[in-house]
Amino acid sequence: MSEPVTTASAAQEAKAKPREHVPKLVLSKHNRGSRPLDRVAEGVNRFIGSMWVFVFVTIVVVVWLFAGNVVGFDKTPWPLLLTLLNLPQLSIMCVFPAKPIGDST
């Protein structure tokens, strides 16, 4: 019976015999989820992580900062803008609650 191959033992073996080592090609398609929710999450991540979304959000915030004061729908501390921008943080706070004070684990 052979012993299971661990990352450390594989690394040692590759260092000992570098000419015999054949690296394994791991592509992102090998690690993708196949369930529908995994595909939805991947699509959202691909869209939200694009530079176009960053540019769009930046332009909207800059226009909001000036238009809020000029038109008068959101005055200078911009409470409506800050509330809208903090909504994603509120959902994250519900999912990942902070550790209680005094919890050392």
C-alpha positions as CSV (number, residue, x, y, z in Angstrom):
1,M,0.0,0.0,0.0
2,S,1.4,3.4,-1.0
3,E,1.3,6.5,1.2
4,P,-0.9,9.4,0.1
5,V,0.8,12.1,-1.9
6,T,0.9,15.4,-0.1
7,T,1.9,18.8,-1.4
8,A,5.1,18.8,0.7
9,S,6.1,15.3,-0.5
10,A,5.4,16.2,-4.1
11,A,7.5,19.4,-3.8
12,Q,10.4,17.4,-2.3
13,E,10.2,14.8,-5.0
14,A,10.1,17.5,-7.7
15,K,13.2,19.2,-6.1
16,A,15.0,15.9,-5.9
17,K,14.4,15.0,-9.5
18,P,13.6,18.2,-11.4
19,R,14.0,16.7,-14.9
20,E,11.4,14.0,-14.2
21,H,8.8,16.4,-12.8
22,V,5.9,17.1,-15.2
23,P,3.7,19.9,-13.9
24,K,0.0,19.5,-14.0
25,L,-2.0,22.0,-16.0
26,V,-4.9,23.2,-14.0
27,L,-7.3,25.5,-15.8
28,S,-10.1,27.6,-14.3
29,K,-12.6,25.4,-16.0
30,H,-11.4,22.5,-13.8
31,N,-12.4,24.5,-10.7
32,R,-15.7,26.0,-11.9
33,G,-18.9,25.0,-10.3
34,S,-21.5,23.3,-12.5
35,R,-24.6,24.2,-10.6
36,P,-26.9,27.0,-11.9
37,L,-26.1,29.2,-8.9
38,D,-22.4,28.8,-9.5
39,R,-22.8,30.0,-13.1
40,V,-24.9,33.0,-12.0
41,A,-22.2,33.9,-9.5
42,E,-19.5,33.6,-12.1
43,G,-21.5,35.9,-14.5
44,V,-22.1,38.5,-11.9
45,N,-18.5,38.4,-10.9
46,R,-17.4,38.8,-14.5
47,F,-19.7,41.8,-14.9
48,I,-19.1,43.6,-11.6
49,G,-15.4,43.1,-11.8
50,S,-15.0,44.9,-15.1
51,M,-13.4,48.3,-15.5
52,W,-16.6,49.6,-17.2
53,V,-18.6,49.2,-14.0
54,F,-15.9,51.0,-12.1
55,V,-15.9,53.9,-14.6
56,F,-19.7,54.1,-14.6
57,V,-19.9,54.1,-10.8
58,T,-17.2,56.8,-10.6
59,I,-19.0,59.0,-13.1
60,V,-22.3,58.6,-11.4
61,V,-20.9,59.5,-8.0
62,V,-19.1,62.6,-9.3
63,V,-22.2,63.8,-11.1
64,W,-24.3,63.1,-8.0
65,L,-21.9,65.1,-5.8
66,F,-22.3,68.2,-8.0
67,A,-25.9,67.7,-9.1
68,G,-27.0,67.0,-5.5
69,N,-26.0,70.5,-4.5
70,V,-27.0,72.3,-7.6
71,V,-30.5,70.7,-8.1
72,G,-31.0,70.3,-4.4
73,F,-32.1,66.7,-4.1
74,D,-29.1,65.7,-1.8
75,K,-27.3,68.5,0.0
76,T,-23.6,68.5,1.0
77,P,-23.1,65.7,3.5
78,W,-24.9,63.7,0.9
79,P,-27.0,61.5,3.2
80,L,-28.9,59.8,0.4
81,L,-25.7,58.9,-1.5
82,L,-24.0,57.6,1.6
83,T,-27.1,55.5,2.4
84,L,-27.2,54.0,-1.1
85,L,-23.5,53.2,-1.1
86,N,-23.7,51.6,2.3
87,L,-26.5,49.1,1.5
88,P,-24.0,46.4,0.2
89,Q,-22.0,46.8,3.4
90,L,-25.2,46.2,5.5
91,S,-25.9,43.0,3.8
92,I,-22.3,41.8,4.3
93,M,-22.5,42.8,8.0
94,C,-25.6,40.5,8.3
95,V,-23.8,37.6,6.7
96,F,-20.5,38.0,8.5
97,P,-21.3,39.3,12.0
98,A,-18.4,40.7,14.1
99,K,-17.0,38.7,17.0
100,P,-18.4,39.6,20.4
101,I,-16.0,41.7,22.6
102,G,-14.0,39.3,24.8
103,D,-14.2,36.4,22.4
104,S,-10.6,35.3,22.1
105,T,-11.3,32.5,19.5
